[in-house]
Amino acid sequence: VLAELIEKFVSHLSESRMDCYFSTGSYKAMDADVKKENLSSVQKLGVEMTVRYGKYLNLLKEDAENGLCFVLMNCEEFLKQQQRTVVSSLCCLQEHYAGYDWFASSIFLIMSGDREKTLTFLQQFSRLLVSAFLWLPRLHLCMHLPVTTLEYGIHPVYFCSAHYVEMLLKAELPLVCSAFHMSGFTPSQICLQWITQCFWNYMDWSEICHYIAICIFLGPDYQIYMCISVFRHLQQDILKHTEA
């Protein structure tokens, strides 16, 4: 039901010029025979974990690995069309996105391993503003960002979402904010980790689906409220650890 709902919602928005924040060219999916060997070691490990998790949730079938490789390779090629070249020694500014694409993997699981539906959804989704915040590889070397922003190698999620989380945390949960200050960590570091991994390894699958759906339906600012609500939920544990 969720797959059908977000599919129809995103399809409807992507057809409206007013809702399309990013312009995207036409892209035809590569040949279905995509080899796993073409992926980086990080991607291969991510594929194994995703398929194992998908089977554990009874969402994927035996041949799911090839389907996920197909989606990841095509996403990389599709997003490459909207990238610019930046000469830098920073690892995060090389041609390929340095991490694993947890958002595309989450959508693949929501779509029960249907690679065509997943790819179509991601192509339509990439036109919307919320894609910049939920799908981190979306803005990797993106031509829609100013060159100065790209050269710093800092993703907008860090200086937008994570920054606002810190501002809200001071007002909403001052004790948690102080605890972080004393620890030498910043809440934004933790939030960036959560958001990059789409809350994998932190939340149950149903909650991950709720996070993705809420941000798609209600807007990217709900990413910030979600992080604040998690900190509120963890407040007693955080304060206990601070005392210890």
Secondary structure, DSSP 4 states (H G I P E B T S, - for coil): -HHHHHHHHHHHHHT-TTTB-S------PPPS---GGGS-HHHHHHHHHHHHHHHHTT---TTHHHHHHHHHHHHHHHHHTTB-----S-GGGSSS-SS--HHHHHHHHHTTT-HHHHHHHHHHHTTBTTHHHH-GGGGTTBTTS-HHHHHHT--HHIIIIIHHHHHHHHHH-HHHHHHHHHHT--HHHHHHHHHHTTTTTTS-HHHHHHHHHHHHHH-THHHHHHHHHHHHHTHHHHHHHHH-
